[in-house]
Amino acid sequence: MSWFDAIVLAIVQGLTEFLPISSSAHVRIVGEWIGNADPGATFTAIIQIGTELAVLVFFWQDIVRVIRHWWGSLRGKVPKNDPDARMGWLIIIGSIPIVLLGVLLQDFIRSQFRSLWIVATTLIVFGIILGIADVLGKREKQLDKLDVKDGIIYGFAQALSLIPGVSRSGGTITAGRLMGYDRPSAARYSFLLAIPAVLGSGGYELYNALTESSDATAIAWGPTILATIIAFIVGWVVIKFLMKWVETRSFMPFVIYRIALGTLLFVLLAFGAIDPLSGAA
């Protein structure tokens, strides 16, 4: 991978990670267009560490408070029904589905799931579902109402993002809106829930890249490190933008964009303009 390709992909990752339009789909598509090959699950997972560090910085006070109260509840110094202590447990519970399915479906994630036919389908289908959820959602619940049932549903919605095109934020925000959470609450919990999964996935891929030598894990370190830094900077700006956006506006522009992009992909694939599995591991 060239330095230019890495920079372009990093900007794409930072711009799309937190919007409900699927960063993995965009990295996959743009990688096809600029390099005529899939940049791979390893590169994608590692640069996602950069965008997730942006979440840590942006929500630092929330994260510290949740960890402190959760730890205090273990020691009996904070009531177990404390909202922040409960949030800590629900983030752990909600992270279990994506960890289990990520391990079980690892081979599919690296190969079949990266087919552009699947990406095009999930962009459209889950875009429509997001639109329906955003219109019909009751918008009455906030995160202090989050319970174990909702946390598990959020977790399985996040696990769907293992398929490029679904979108981690899109899946969890859709689930939140269907369960009646308002837009800011659904978006905030989506970001917090993603922290263990993304850092865990990126760390795992980083470990493999450092300890194994294979086509599946080989990466260009210089461009990848630069891409991770750029993804962090762009990602922070996008988080700030989105949290202001959801206070007063709907997700409908993202729904329209997903459907349009998915349709364009179908047309390009149908005419053989792009290879659905080029470069996939």
Secondary structure, 3 states (H helix, E strand, C coil): CCHHHHHHHHHHHHHHCCCCCCHHHHHHHHHHHHHCCCCCHHHHHHHHHHHHHHHHHHCHHHHHHHHHHHHHHHCCCCCCCCHHHHHHHHHHHHHHHHHHHHHHCHHHHHCHHHCHHHHHHHHHHHHHHHHHHHHHCCCCECHHHCCHHHHHHHHHHHHHHHCCCCCHHHHHHHHHHHCCECHHHHHHHHHHHHHHHHHHHHHHHHHHHHHCCCCCCCCCHHHHHHHHHHHHHHHHHHHHHHHHHHHHCCCHHHHHHHHHHHHHHHHHHHCCCCCCCCCCC
